[in-house]
Amino acid sequence: MSRIKLSDYDLANPRSRERVFIKLTSELIKQRIEARLSQIGMSASALEQKAGLSSGTVRSILLGRSKNPTINTLRAIAQVLGCFISDLVEEKHPSVPSLDKITMKKESSPWKSDVFSKALNLVESDLKRRKYQPNLDEVLFFTKEIYAYSLEDKNQTVDEKFAHWLINKNIKIY
């Protein structure tokens, strides 16, 4: 993402904050569209055509000329790219892998609901203490990792130090 010099903006001014937000969001949208186009091997022109958009609409976004595309434009783009609008505009936590990349060991232990519940409660209380609003993937990631680590312990108890370390390593609140 391109760097924004915050010192160039009066962040006490709501309009200035809005300009920073729009700039950051437009850069994020640009990166997400470029990545999806690359993944599916489609050109910007083909996307415009399939989405029923005017010629140059997507290219304007990709070149940074269109800073605030309409919801209808984003909806048409997302539909063709096979994703949701939120996939184009929402910042995902970069250090938490998606659930499809997390796999359990084949020789997994029997289910221990009490250990899982303790891990989940610990994750919830730790994130609340940090005043961090996690998404479901983050909660499941932390809980699963803490649960799996706990099952490796001979006593099969939740290690609070490990849990705090894992969350601290992955969640940075500025």
Kinemage of the C-alpha trace (Angstrom):
@kinemage 1
@onewidth
@group {chain A} dominant
@subgroup {mainchain}
@vectorlist {calphas} color= white
{ca met a 1} P 0.000 0.000 0.000
{ca ser a 2} L 1.353 3.453 -0.814
{ca arg a 3} L 2.490 5.499 2.141
{ca ile a 4} L 0.449 8.417 3.361
{ca lys a 5} L 2.199 11.148 5.274
{ca leu a 6} L -0.264 11.799 8.080
{ca ser a 7} L 1.601 14.988 8.911
{ca asp a 8} L 0.227 16.368 5.622
{ca tyr a 9} L -3.303 16.117 7.051
{ca asp a 10} L -5.057 17.901 9.889
{ca leu a 11} L -6.509 14.811 11.568
{ca ala a 12} L -8.508 16.951 13.983
{ca asn a 13} L -10.545 18.034 10.956
{ca pro a 14} L -13.265 15.482 10.031
{ca arg a 15} L -13.002 16.297 6.301
{ca ser a 16} L -9.257 15.709 6.412
{ca arg a 17} L -9.756 12.372 8.209
{ca glu a 18} L -12.298 11.439 5.547
{ca arg a 19} L -9.759 12.185 2.788
{ca val a 20} L -7.194 9.923 4.482
{ca phe a 21} L -9.796 7.163 4.827
{ca ile a 22} L -10.810 7.459 1.159
{ca lys a 23} L -7.185 7.382 0.054
{ca leu a 24} L -6.441 4.273 2.128
{ca thr a 25} L -9.638 2.544 1.023
{ca ser a 26} L -9.101 3.313 -2.673
{ca glu a 27} L -5.585 1.861 -2.459
{ca leu a 28} L -6.948 -1.259 -0.769
{ca ile a 29} L -9.677 -1.666 -3.416
{ca lys a 30} L -7.083 -1.251 -6.167
{ca gln a 31} L -4.841 -3.939 -4.650
{ca arg a 32} L -7.725 -6.359 -4.134
{ca ile a 33} L -9.019 -5.957 -7.704
{ca glu a 34} L -5.509 -6.381 -9.131
{ca ala a 35} L -4.991 -9.540 -7.069
{ca arg a 36} L -8.330 -11.063 -8.142
{ca leu a 37} L -7.723 -10.196 -11.794
{ca ser a 38} L -4.327 -11.864 -11.588
{ca gln a 39} L -5.791 -14.932 -9.846
{ca ile a 40} L -8.401 -15.524 -12.515
{ca gly a 41} L -6.310 -14.308 -15.453
{ca met a 42} L -8.657 -11.543 -16.535
{ca ser a 43} L -7.858 -8.100 -17.915
{ca ala a 44} L -9.360 -4.855 -16.650
{ca ser a 45} L -11.091 -4.404 -20.013
{ca ala a 46} L -12.656 -7.864 -19.823
{ca leu a 47} L -13.837 -7.122 -16.275
{ca glu a 48} L -15.428 -3.857 -17.427
{ca gln a 49} L -17.189 -5.625 -20.267
{ca lys a 50} L -18.462 -8.579 -18.190
{ca ala a 51} L -19.574 -6.252 -15.392
{ca gly a 52} L -21.433 -3.976 -17.812
{ca leu a 53} L -19.319 -0.973 -16.823
{ca ser a 54} L -18.238 1.916 -18.996
{ca ser a 55} L -14.908 1.573 -20.729
{ca gly a 56} L -12.144 2.830 -18.435
{ca thr a 57} L -14.073 2.468 -15.155
{ca val a 58} L -11.910 -0.312 -13.731
{ca arg a 59} L -8.741 1.145 -15.207
{ca ser a 60} L -9.527 4.455 -13.461
{ca ile a 61} L -9.722 2.606 -10.136
{ca leu a 62} L -6.504 0.711 -10.849
{ca leu a 63} L -4.673 3.870 -11.854
{ca gly a 64} L -5.887 5.733 -8.769
{ca arg a 65} L -7.960 8.285 -10.672
{ca ser a 66} L -11.251 7.018 -9.254
{ca lys a 67} L -10.863 7.445 -5.492
{ca asn a 68} L -14.397 6.637 -4.414
{ca pro a 69} L -16.169 4.142 -6.706
{ca thr a 70} L -19.923 3.788 -6.243
{ca ile a 71} L -21.471 0.829 -4.486
{ca asn a 72} L -23.069 -0.210 -7.799
{ca thr a 73} L -19.654 -0.254 -9.487
{ca leu a 74} L -18.162 -2.298 -6.647
{ca arg a 75} L -21.120 -4.692 -6.698
{ca ala a 76} L -20.720 -5.293 -10.456
{ca ile a 77} L -16.957 -5.815 -10.090
{ca ala a 78} L -17.343 -8.177 -7.119
{ca gln a 79} L -19.967 -10.214 -8.963
{ca val a 80} L -17.684 -10.814 -11.933
{ca leu a 81} L -14.667 -11.481 -9.713
{ca gly a 82} L -16.672 -14.034 -7.732
{ca cys a 83} L -16.345 -12.310 -4.373
{ca phe a 84} L -18.258 -10.038 -2.019
{ca ile a 85} L -17.952 -6.247 -1.884
{ca ser a 86} L -16.517 -6.675 1.617
{ca asp a 87} L -13.660 -8.712 0.114
{ca leu a 88} L -12.705 -5.617 -1.865
{ca val a 89} L -13.077 -2.945 0.803
{ca glu a 90} L -12.492 -4.431 4.259
{ca glu a 91} L -9.042 -4.689 5.792
{ca lys a 92} L -8.331 -8.226 6.933
{ca his a 93} L -5.969 -8.894 9.783
{ca pro a 94} L -2.790 -9.897 7.937
{ca ser a 95} L -1.269 -12.166 10.576
{ca val a 96} L -4.258 -14.459 11.057
{ca pro a 97} L -4.468 -17.150 8.368
{ca ser a 98} L -7.767 -18.028 6.791
{ca leu a 99} L -9.488 -21.143 8.088
{ca asp a 100} L -8.955 -23.104 4.890
{ca lys a 101} L -5.191 -22.983 5.560
{ca ile a 102} L -5.541 -24.399 9.076
{ca thr a 103} L -5.535 -28.184 9.204
{ca met a 104} L -5.837 -30.550 12.121
{ca lys a 105} L -3.335 -33.380 12.544
{ca lys a 106} L -4.626 -36.700 11.219
{ca glu a 107} L -3.863 -38.379 14.540
{ca ser a 108} L -5.931 -35.835 16.484
{ca ser a 109} L -6.947 -36.521 20.061
{ca pro a 110} L -10.511 -37.187 21.184
{ca trp a 111} L -12.691 -34.116 21.641
{ca lys a 112} L -12.228 -32.353 24.986
{ca ser a 113} L -15.080 -29.858 25.276
{ca asp a 114} L -13.887 -28.540 28.651
{ca val a 115} L -10.447 -27.666 27.223
{ca phe a 116} L -12.020 -26.060 24.155
{ca ser a 117} L -14.430 -24.030 26.325
{ca lys a 118} L -11.582 -22.804 28.517
{ca ala a 119} L -9.556 -21.851 25.449
{ca leu a 120} L -12.530 -19.982 23.964
{ca asn a 121} L -13.235 -18.159 27.241
{ca leu a 122} L -9.583 -17.192 27.536
{ca val a 123} L -9.513 -15.848 23.967
{ca glu a 124} L -12.710 -13.881 24.556
{ca ser a 125} L -11.526 -12.330 27.828
{ca asp a 126} L -8.058 -11.510 26.467
{ca leu a 127} L -9.456 -9.788 23.374
{ca lys a 128} L -12.040 -7.904 25.473
{ca arg a 129} L -9.292 -6.708 27.791
{ca arg a 130} L -7.464 -5.363 24.749
{ca lys a 131} L -10.706 -3.723 23.526
{ca tyr a 132} L -10.235 -5.571 20.246
{ca gln a 133} L -13.287 -6.527 18.164
{ca pro a 134} L -12.295 -9.786 16.444
{ca asn a 135} L -14.024 -11.434 13.534
{ca leu a 136} L -15.125 -15.065 13.696
{ca asp a 137} L -12.056 -16.341 11.816
{ca glu a 138} L -9.744 -14.704 14.354
{ca val a 139} L -11.628 -16.130 17.350
{ca leu a 140} L -11.641 -19.605 15.804
{ca phe a 141} L -7.971 -19.387 14.843
{ca phe a 142} L -6.854 -18.438 18.358
{ca thr a 143} L -9.168 -20.921 20.060
{ca lys a 144} L -8.110 -23.791 17.806
{ca glu a 145} L -4.401 -23.065 18.211
{ca ile a 146} L -4.693 -22.813 21.997
{ca tyr a 147} L -6.844 -25.971 22.102
{ca ala a 148} L -4.378 -27.957 19.958
{ca tyr a 149} L -1.418 -26.725 22.040
{ca ser a 150} L -3.259 -27.657 25.243
{ca leu a 151} L -3.894 -31.206 24.034
{ca glu a 152} L -0.144 -31.678 23.525
{ca asp a 153} L 0.398 -30.994 27.243
{ca lys a 154} L 0.448 -34.173 29.362
{ca asn a 155} L -2.191 -32.654 31.682
{ca gln a 156} L -4.241 -31.351 28.752
{ca thr a 157} L -4.810 -27.993 30.423
{ca val a 158} L -4.964 -24.567 28.832
{ca asp a 159} L -1.643 -22.753 29.099
{ca glu a 160} L -2.544 -19.113 29.748
{ca lys a 161} L 1.002 -17.891 29.059
{ca phe a 162} L 0.943 -19.511 25.627
{ca ala a 163} L -2.521 -18.083 24.928
{ca his a 164} L -1.465 -14.534 25.840
{ca trp a 165} L 1.751 -14.907 23.836
{ca leu a 166} L -0.129 -16.165 20.751
{ca ile a 167} L -2.693 -13.374 20.853
{ca asn a 168} L -0.081 -10.728 21.580
{ca lys a 169} L 2.056 -11.958 18.675
{ca asn a 170} L -0.848 -11.722 16.237
{ca ile a 171} L -2.885 -8.738 17.436
{ca lys a 172} L -1.226 -5.355 17.414
{ca ile a 173} L -3.436 -2.508 18.572
{ca tyr a 174} L -2.141 0.959 17.829
